[in-house]
Amino acid sequence: PNLVTIPVGSDGAVDIYNRFGTTQVIADIFGYYSSGSGSLFKPLTPARVLDTRSAGPIGAGGTLKLPVTGANGVPSSGVTAVVLNVTATESTDGGFLTLYPDGQPRPASSNLNFVAGQTIPNLVTIPVGSDGAVDIYNRFGTVQVIADIFGYFTNDGTGYRFHTSTPQRLLDTRNGQGVTSGQATPVGTGGVFALPLTDTAGPGNTGPLAGAAALMLNVTATESTDGGFLTVYPSNVARPASSNLNYVAGQTIPNAVVTPVNGSAIDFYNRFGTVQIIADLFGYYSAN
């Protein structure tokens, strides 16, 4: 799976294109952005809020309650939803996770699908329960779950509005797009690649993306020489102890990423081996 935030056409529809072969497609809706009143987004420096590897996995048919308000920069009140990057790992069977507000019935949808032994993340935007918690349900086997928080939505009148962008490629290290030197350059072990935010599709389509509070990206890892992970974070800050995208050697895999902006660049950190990185812009958050 992958979280997709996409503008709708004038007829209220979106198109889904398949490149090769035939494929079945499942889509679950989790919310929408409108030009009217609604919650506003507050980005956060990413922080780890759950790692069951220190306490034990979630069993088959089990549900874990995760409190998310009142810590890690999230206020105790006025929070309507949170943005989490959720990773499944060390699963003993193929299955799926479903996240939903604590205290409400579990929906017939999924957020994250995996096979036995796979480590895979997905970005999740989920409403919180009246007690400030979300529930994580596991369907089959046992699975360890990791969750990093990247921001929250609030109805207190503060925060940033979402602006859709025509999807556009900001970075492709395979051909040098977005690379200052213009040369095709994979990111090496422990390497940090800084992507300058000089695109002109920023707030009001008049300024650089550096003027935004946060970006909505789809980030793809490909041609990796080792298993590892990517961390995407704002420039000029310490690298957070979180991850956005996990992969095995040779795998091509994407994940949606919401990253705060701090200055004129965002950073991509690669943990192991070398990897090519692709980043596509789908929208941004700003005060206007």
C-alpha positions in Angstrom: 0.0 0.0 0.0 0.9 3.7 -0.1 -0.9 6.8 1.1 -2.0 9.0 -1.8 -3.0 12.6 -1.5 -4.4 13.7 -4.9 -6.4 16.6 -6.2 -9.9 15.8 -7.6 -11.0 16.7 -11.1 -13.7 19.2 -11.8 -16.1 16.3 -11.9 -15.1 15.1 -8.5 -13.1 12.1 -9.7 -9.6 10.9 -9.9 -8.0 8.6 -12.4 -5.9 5.5 -11.6 -3.5 4.4 -14.4 -1.7 1.0 -14.6 1.5 0.7 -16.7 1.9 -3.0 -17.3 -0.1 -6.2 -17.1 -3.3 -6.3 -15.2 -3.8 -5.5 -11.5 -6.5 -5.4 -8.9 -6.7 -2.1 -7.0 -8.2 -1.4 -3.5 -8.7 2.2 -2.3 -9.8 3.3 1.1 -10.7 7.0 1.9 -9.5 8.5 5.1 -10.4 12.2 4.7 -10.3 15.2 2.4 -9.1 18.8 2.1 -11.5 21.6 1.3 -11.4 25.4 0.8 -13.9 25.8 3.7 -13.4 25.6 7.4 -11.7 22.6 8.9 -8.6 21.5 10.9 -5.2 22.9 10.1 -1.9 21.1 10.1 1.0 21.6 12.5 4.2 19.8 11.4 6.5 18.4 14.1 10.1 17.3 14.3 9.7 13.6 13.8 9.6 11.5 17.0 9.3 7.9 17.8 6.1 7.2 19.7 5.9 3.4 19.6 8.3 0.5 19.2 6.8 -2.8 20.4 10.2 -4.5 20.0 11.0 -3.4 23.5 7.7 -4.8 25.0 6.4 -7.6 22.7 4.6 -7.9 19.4 0.9 -7.6 18.7 -0.8 -11.0 18.4 -3.3 -12.3 15.9 -6.5 -10.4 16.2 -4.9 -8.2 18.8 -5.4 -4.4 19.3 -2.8 -2.1 20.8 -4.0 1.3 22.2 -1.5 4.1 21.5 -1.9 7.5 23.3 -0.7 10.3 21.0 -1.7 13.6 22.6 0.0 15.4 25.4 3.5 14.4 24.4 6.2 14.8 21.7 4.9 18.3 20.9 1.3 17.3 20.4 -1.0 19.3 22.7 -3.5 17.6 25.1 -6.6 19.1 23.5 -7.8 20.5 20.2 -6.2 17.6 18.2 -8.4 16.1 15.6 -6.0 13.8 13.8 -2.3 12.8 13.7 0.2 11.9 10.9 2.1 8.8 11.7 4.7 6.7 9.8 3.8 3.2 10.8 6.3 0.3 10.2 5.5 -3.4 10.4 8.5 -5.8 11.0 9.3 -9.3 12.2 5.8 -10.6 11.3 5.2 -14.3 11.6 2.5 -14.4 8.9 1.2 -12.3 6.1 -1.5 -9.8 7.2 -2.4 -6.2 7.7 -2.7 -3.5 10.2 -5.7 -1.2 10.7 -5.5 2.1 12.6 -8.6 3.9 13.9 -9.7 6.3 16.7 -9.8 4.6 20.1 -13.3 4.1 21.3 -14.8 3.8 17.9 -15.7 0.6 15.9 -12.8 -0.9 13.8 -13.4 0.0 10.1 -13.3 -2.5 7.3 -10.1 -1.0 5.8 -6.4 -1.5 6.1 -3.4 0.9 6.4 -0.5 -1.5 6.0 -0.1 -4.9 4.3 2.8 -7.2 4.7 4.1 -10.8 4.2 5.9 -12.9 6.8 9.2 -11.4 7.8 8.8 -8.2 5.8 9.8 -4.7 7.1 7.5 -2.2 5.4 6.2 1.3 6.4 3.2 3.4 5.3 2.2 7.0 6.2 -1.1 7.2 8.0 -3.3 10.1 8.8 -5.8 9.0 11.4 -8.3 10.8 13.7 -7.7 10.5 17.4 -10.3 9.2 19.9 -11.9 11.4 22.5 -9.2 10.2 24.9 -6.4 11.3 22.6 -5.5 7.7 21.5 -5.5 5.6 18.4 -5.9 1.8 18.1 -3.7 -0.5 16.0 -5.3 -3.8 15.0 -3.3 -6.8 13.6 -5.1 -9.4 11.6 -2.8 -12.5 11.4 0.2 -13.9 13.2 2.4 -11.7 15.4 4.0 -8.5 14.3 6.2 -5.8 15.8 5.0 -2.2 15.1 7.0 1.0 15.0 5.3 4.4 14.8 6.9 7.9 14.3 4.8 11.1 14.5 5.2 13.8 11.9 2.5 16.2 12.8 -1.1 16.7 13.8 -4.3 18.5 12.8 -5.9 20.9 15.2 -9.2 22.9 15.4 -7.8 25.6 17.6 -7.4 28.0 14.7 -3.6 27.7 14.4 -1.7 25.8 11.8 -1.3 25.6 8.1 -3.5 25.0 5.1 -2.9 22.3 2.5 -2.4 23.3 -1.1 -2.4 20.7 -3.8 0.3 20.8 -6.5 0.3 19.2 -9.9 2.5 16.2 -9.3 6.0 17.1 -10.3 9.4 15.4 -9.9 11.8 17.3 -7.6 14.6 14.7 -7.4 15.9 11.8 -9.3 19.5 10.8 -8.4 19.5 8.3 -11.3 19.8 11.1 -13.9 20.9 14.1 -11.8 17.5 15.9 -11.6 17.5 18.0 -8.5 21.2 17.3 -7.9 23.3 20.6 -7.8 26.0 19.1 -10.0 23.5 17.7 -12.4 25.3 14.3 -12.2 23.7 11.0 -11.6 24.7 10.3 -8.0 23.4 7.5 -5.6 23.4 8.3 -1.9 26.1 6.3 -0.1 26.2 4.6 3.3 25.5 7.1 6.0 25.2 9.8 3.4 23.0 12.8 3.6 21.7 14.4 0.3 20.4 18.0 0.6 17.7 18.9 -1.9 17.5 22.6 -2.6 13.9 23.9 -2.5 14.2 26.3 -5.5 11.1 25.1 -7.3 8.6 27.8 -8.1 5.5 25.9 -7.2 5.5 27.3 -3.6 2.9 29.3 -1.8 0.8 31.3 -4.3 3.0 29.8 -7.1 5.1 32.9 -6.8 7.9 31.8 -4.4 10.2 28.9 -3.6 9.0 25.8 -1.7 11.3 27.0 1.1 8.4 29.4 2.0 6.2 26.4 2.9 5.8 25.0 6.4 5.9 21.4 5.2 5.8 19.3 2.0 3.8 16.3 0.9 6.1 14.1 -1.1 6.2 10.6 -2.6 9.7 9.2 -2.0 10.9 6.2 -3.9 14.1 4.1 -3.1 15.5 2.0 -6.0 18.7 0.2 -7.0 19.8 -0.2 -3.4 22.9 -2.4 -2.8 21.9 -3.3 0.8 18.8 -3.4 3.0 18.3 -0.2 4.9 16.1 2.9 5.4 15.8 6.5 4.4 15.1 9.4 6.8 13.7 12.7 5.3 13.9 15.8 7.5 14.3 19.6 7.4 17.7 21.0 6.8 19.7 22.7 9.5 18.4 20.5 12.3 19.7 17.3 13.9 18.7 14.1 12.1 15.7 12.6 14.0 15.7 9.0 15.2 12.9 8.0 12.8 12.6 6.5 9.4 10.3 7.1 6.4 11.1 4.3 4.0 12.5 0.8 4.5 13.8 -1.5 1.8 15.8 -4.6 1.0 18.7 -4.8 -1.6 17.5 -4.2 -5.1 13.9 -3.3 -4.1 12.0 -0.5 -5.7 9.5 0.8 -3.1 7.8 4.2 -2.4 6.2 5.8 0.6 4.4 9.1 1.2 6.4 11.5 3.3 5.3 14.7 5.1 8.4 16.7 6.0 8.7 20.1 7.7 10.7 22.7 5.9 13.4 24.7 7.7 15.4 26.9 5.4 16.1 26.3 1.7 16.6 22.5 1.6 15.4 19.1 2.9 17.7 16.3 3.7 17.7 12.6 2.8 19.7 10.2 5.0 20.6 6.7 3.8 21.6 4.2 6.4 23.3 1.3 4.5 24.8 0.6 1.1 24.0 2.9 -1.8 20.6 3.9 -3.1 19.0 5.9 -5.8 16.2 8.3 -4.6 13.2 9.8 -6.4 11.0 12.4 -4.8 7.8 13.7 -6.3 5.8 16.7 -4.9 2.1 16.4 -4.4 1.4 19.4 -2.3 2.5 21.7 0.5 1.3 23.3 3.7 1.5 27.1 4.2 -0.1 29.9 6.2 -1.8 31.4 3.2 
